[in-house]
């Protein structure tokens, strides 16, 4: 399993109150891909730019796809630019991958899923147990990514910090991008409300 897959599973299992926004999750999944590619030594960071390194065999299809889409020539892409480019529709892609692997029971409607017919009930699989174990252990990377998309858990407060500077850079970029997206959503709500007021003559 990969960090993006673990994050998606945790998001589905833990999002019982405020549903996880698709856009937020997609940005966090893109960040999780960068972190896994750093761990596989497929890339390195030069300041905040993603520089290709080795090209190891990556068994996970979506993570391999991510590695293949890395800019191989300077000027290299920044982490922030990667999040917005790669993140577009990424939650739907990972959800489809889990569905294709038979990780779900019967479909049910859920507001944050990409389709009203999307399956949301996870089977008790090895993948789900692995993600749950990583979550319950207080894994700092998974906890930080989950926090970025609004998933809070008491365990995260006591989790150890991230010591790797490159990983910390990616996590900070994810949090900044999610805040930017939330700000954009709020601006649109305000603009829509102002437009409605004009039509009502208020």
Buried (B, 14 or more C-beta within 10 A) or exposed (E): EBBBBBBBBBBBBBBEEEEBBBBBBBBBBBBBBBBBBBBBEBBBBEEBBBBBBEBEEBEBEBBBEBBEEBBEEEEBBBBBBBBBEBBBEBBBBBBBBBEEEEBBEEBEEBEBBBEEEBBBEBBEBEBBEBBBEBBEEBBBBBBBBBBBBBBEBEEBEEBEEBEBEBBBBBBBBBBBBBEBBBEEEEEEEEEEEEEEEEEEEE
